[in-house]
Amino acid sequence: MTVLELFRKYDFDSVLPHLDHLFVVNSKHHLSEASIEVFRGIYNHWANKCETKPTNCYIRLVSRWEYTSPSIDMNCHVKNKTTFCYSVADQKDMIEVLSMKVRVDKDVEISEVELAAGLFWEMTYYDPRSKG
């Protein structure tokens, strides 16, 4: 399944509790109402208004996002065939990320909606308004 397919399968309100969970665990605070509205706009834009861009890269998830930092832990990274490229958070073209298939390691227990939330968290780790 691609990132865009996940975002289209689960609307923002379904993803929000899992996204807020990641903020509480990793940042020690809940999302503010203002942040929620910014994230809602970005998520809905990506899910409903963006077309995919061909890519030969994919995303590999090796662990859940709780207690991780995308730029340090590289638990969720972009690969090209067998070559590690960079973390999803460091990807500059989020439209390309939307077209990437996601591979989850077998030992990672995560639901699809949690996966959508984690990918969105990763994609917006740096200023979300500057991407896509």
Number of C-alpha atoms within 10 A of each C-alpha: 11 17 25 22 15 20 24 16 14 16 16 22 11 14 21 19 15 18 25 19 19 24 18 14 14 14 12 10 12 15 19 10 9 9 11 17 12 13 21 17 14 19 20 15 12 21 21 12 9 14 13 17 13 12 13 11 20 22 24 21 20 16 18 17 24 13 12 16 15 21 17 8 13 20 17 27 23 24 18 13 10 8 9 14 16 17 21 28 22 18 17 13 13 22 19 20 26 26 21 25 20 22 14 17 11 10 8 11 11 14 9 14 21 22 23 27 26 23 25 22 22 22 24 20 15 14 8 17 11 9 14 16
